Amino acid sequence: MWKVLIVLLAAAAIVAVEWRSLMERKLKRELWTFFLLCIVGTSLGVAEALQLNIPNPLDWISALYKPLSNLIYGSSA
């Protein structure tokens, strides 16, 4: 539970620092992008802190290209 709290506090500190900078320069699109990426990163951080199974993107890429690799190299494994 402490790890989740640390992740949330770190995210809140980052948002507090960046919010002012982006609002002063009136960068609305960048602000929305920052919040989206911050939510994704915080969610992944909380999931990691809770030791949830997070899928690895490399596994998806490998599964996608495996048939092509088998076709080129002629292996059936």
C-alpha positions in Angstrom: 0.0 0.0 0.0 2.9 2.3 0.7 4.3 1.9 -2.8 1.0 3.0 -4.3 0.9 6.1 -2.1 4.5 6.9 -3.2 3.6 6.5 -6.8 0.5 8.8 -6.4 2.5 11.4 -4.5 5.2 11.5 -7.1 2.6 11.9 -9.9 0.9 14.7 -7.9 4.3 16.5 -7.5 5.1 16.2 -11.2 1.6 17.5 -12.1 2.0 20.4 -9.6 5.3 21.4 -11.2 4.2 21.1 -14.8 0.7 22.5 -14.5 1.9 26.0 -13.8 4.4 26.0 -16.6 1.9 24.8 -19.2 -0.8 27.1 -18.0 1.4 30.2 -18.0 2.4 29.5 -21.6 -1.2 28.7 -22.5 -0.3 25.3 -24.1 -3.7 23.6 -24.0 -2.9 20.7 -26.3 0.4 20.0 -24.5 -1.5 20.1 -21.2 -4.0 17.4 -22.4 -1.2 15.3 -23.8 0.7 15.6 -20.5 -2.3 14.6 -18.5 -3.0 11.6 -20.8 0.6 10.4 -20.5 0.7 11.1 -16.8 -2.5 9.0 -16.2 -1.1 6.1 -18.3 2.3 6.3 -16.5 0.7 6.5 -13.0 -1.7 3.6 -13.8 1.2 1.5 -14.9 3.2 2.5 -11.8 0.3 1.6 -9.5 -0.2 -1.7 -11.3 3.5 -2.4 -10.9 3.4 -1.5 -7.2 0.5 -3.9 -6.7 2.5 -6.6 -8.5 -0.1 -7.1 -11.2 0.7 -8.9 -14.3 1.4 -6.3 -17.0 1.7 -7.6 -20.5 4.9 -7.0 -22.3 4.6 -5.3 -25.7 7.5 -7.3 -27.1 5.4 -10.5 -26.7 2.7 -8.9 -28.9 5.3 -7.9 -31.5 6.8 -11.4 -31.5 3.4 -13.0 -31.9 2.6 -10.7 -34.8 5.8 -11.4 -36.7 6.2 -15.1 -35.9 4.2 -16.4 -38.9 6.2 -14.2 -41.2 9.5 -15.4 -39.7 8.4 -19.0 -40.1 7.5 -18.4 -43.7 10.8 -16.8 -44.5 13.0 -19.2 -42.6 10.9 -22.3 -43.2 10.8 -23.5 -39.6 7.7 -25.0 -38.1 8.5 -24.3 -34.5 
